[in-house]
Amino acid sequence: MNSKPTVSCEFLGLIDYKEAWDYQETLFKKAIDLKIAHRNGETEEIPQHHLLFCEHPHVYTLGKSGKQEHLLLDELQLDEHEAKYYKINRGGDITYHGPGQLVVYPIFDLEQFFTDIHKYMRFLEEAVILTLKDYGITAGRMKGLTGVWLDEDTAKARKICAMGVKSSRWVTMHGIGFNVNTDLSYFSHIIPCGIDDKAVTSMQQELGVKLDMQEVSRKLLQNLAELFEFNY
């Protein structure tokens, strides 16, 4: 019987987006280099798994399949809103990160779990759905769209969690943006994920109270650990 993988968890607090991206890239490259060396018989070592929890100052990021025009601000307006903008190497369209949004970056070697990127995405969604359930919020998925939604099959459908990932040699990076105490006004400056007819929401918006980010992080970590069957 195989033992469970162990995941190293880090809670980075409020960290600049580019700094977190560079850190991810370092861990991601190290994992891929190790996999290649292991496959070539040059080492017995296998990649470690990492889970990074953080928040970012205001920033808009555009994925590889996104459109520049989905950002509705010019450079001057970005400065006025104290927001940065990056084109990045994940899948998906444009999204927003900011204080009060829980951002989670799994750098996992999926070959130590399962080799199915769709299952991986569904597990990330399910962990968020279970975390919301812990707070009495019913959430689900919307057919054909990635992420986590409330009232998904109604005219009141609204997105509470966006996802975008990159994988190479079954190693993952990027991840989820989960609106906990997010300032939702910043979403009005983009067409979120290229979807112009759906609203966004947050836990604070739904519950009417500000949430403890550390508590939400811990609950999400527990749900991820149960779904992916890892120790931490």
N, C-alpha and C positions, 0 to 999 in steps of 0.2 A: 504493500500500500504506500503510495507516494505521500510525503509530508507536504503540508501546506506551504506555499511560497511565503516569504516574509517581505513586507513592504516598509521601506523607510519613509516616515511621515514628517513633514516639516510645515510649521505654521509661520509664514513669513511676514504676516501683518500687512501694512500698507506699503507696497513696493512699486517703484516705477515699472511701467510695462516693459520697456526695453531691457531693463536689468533682469527682470524675471524671464523674459524671452531668451536672453543670452545664457542664463543659468540652465534653462531647459535644454537649449541647444548643446551645452557642454555635457549634460547627463545623457542626452539622446545620442550624441556622437560616441561617447565612451561605451555605451551599451552596444551600439552597432559594431564598433571596432572590436570589442570583446567577442561578439558573436562570430565575426569573421575569423579572428585568431583561434577561437575554440574549434570552429569548423575545419580549420587548416591544421589542427593538431598542435598548435603553438602554445596553448594554455589549457588548464583544466577549469579555469575560472569561468563562471557564467554571469550574465548581466544581473545587476541588482535592480529591484523595482523601487520607484520613488513616487510619492504622492505629495504634491505641493499645494498648500492652501494659502490663499492670499486675497488681498483687495488691491485695486489699482487707483491712482489718481485718474481723473477724467480722461478717457482715451477712446478713440474710435479705431477699429481694426477692420481691414477689408481682406477677405479670403480670396483664394485663387480664382474661384468661379464668380466673384462679385463684380459689381459695376460701380465705377467711380461716381456716377451721377446719383447713386443711392445715398451719398453724403450730401446733405443739403446746406452745408456751411462752406464758405471760402476760408482762406488762411487767416484773414483779419478776424472773421467771426469765430474761428477756432480759438484765437488768442483771447478774444473777448470772453469766451466761456471757459478759459483756462484749460482747454482740452488739446490733446495731441492726436495725431493721426498716423497710422502705419499700414502699409500694404504688407501682408504676412503670408506664410507658406502653409496655412491650414486650408482645409476645404471650407466651403460655405461662402456666404456673402458678407455684408457689413454688420457689425454689431458694436455695442457700447459696453465699456467697463468703467466702473467708478466706485467711489467709497460706498459702503453698504451693500455692494454686490459681492457674494462669495464666489471666488474664482478658484477652480480646482484643476490642476494639471497632473494627470497620471502619466508617468514615463514607465510603461510596463513592457516587458518582453512577453507578448501574447503567446509565444510558443511554450511558455511555462504555464499557461492557463488554457487557451483554446485558440485555434487559428480561424477566427470568424469575425471580421470587422463589424458586420451587422449585429451580431450577438453582443459584441463589445459595446456598441452604441446603445443597444436596448438595455444593457445592464446599467450603464451610466444613467439613462433615463429612469430606470426602475428605482435606483438608489435615491434619486431626487423625489420620485413619487412616494416612496416609503417614508422619506424624511418629512414631506408635507403632511402625510397621513398622521405622523407622530404629533403634529400640531392641529389636527382636526380639519385639514384642508384636503379636499378630494381633487386629485389631478389625474391626467391621463395623456394619451398621445393623439395626435391628429394624423389621419391617413395621408401618406405622401410627404409629410413634413417632419423634420427632426426637432427634438426638444421636448419640453414638458408644458402642457397646456391645462387651463381650467375651463370648464364648460365647453370642452373641445367640439362637441357636435351641435352647438347652438350658435345663434347670432351674437352671443356675448363672449365667444371664444377669445381668450387672452393668454399670452405666452408669459410664463414665469421663469423659464430656464432655456437658454440657448446653448447649442453645442457645435463645436467644430474641431476636427481632429486631423492630424497627419500621422501616417504610419509608413515605415520603411523597414524591410526585413522583419516585419511583425513587431517592431518597436514603435510605441505610440508617443505622441506629444500633443500639446495644446489640450483642450478639454471643454469645461463647462463654465458658463456664467449664470449664476443662480441669484435671482433678485430677492434679496432678503429685506434690507432697509434702503434700497436703491432710490435715488432721486430720479423718478421716471420722466421728468421734464426733458432730460437729455435725449431720450428716445425720439422726441419730436423733431430732432435735427437730422434724422436719418430715415430711410425706409428699412426698418429692421429686418435683417436676413432676406431683403428683397421682397418682403410681404407687405403690401401697402393697405390691406383691408382688414387687418387684425390688430387688436390692442395688445399692450404689454401691461403686466402687473407685478406686484411684489408681495411677499409675505406681510410686510407692514401695511400695505394697502388693503389686503384682504382681512387682516385681523384687527386693524386699527390700533396696534401697539408696536413699539420698536422692539426688535428681537435681539437677544444676546448672540452675537456672531460666533463666539467660541462654542456656545452650546449647540448652535445649528451645525457648526463644523464637526463637532464630536458625533452628533447623531448621524450626519451624512457619512462620516468615516465608518461608523459601526455598520451602517447599511451596505456600504461598498464592500467591507470585509466579509459580511455574510454572503453576499451575492457572488463575489469573486473567490470566496473561500481562501482568504489569506490571513496571516498573522501580522501584527504590527506592534 
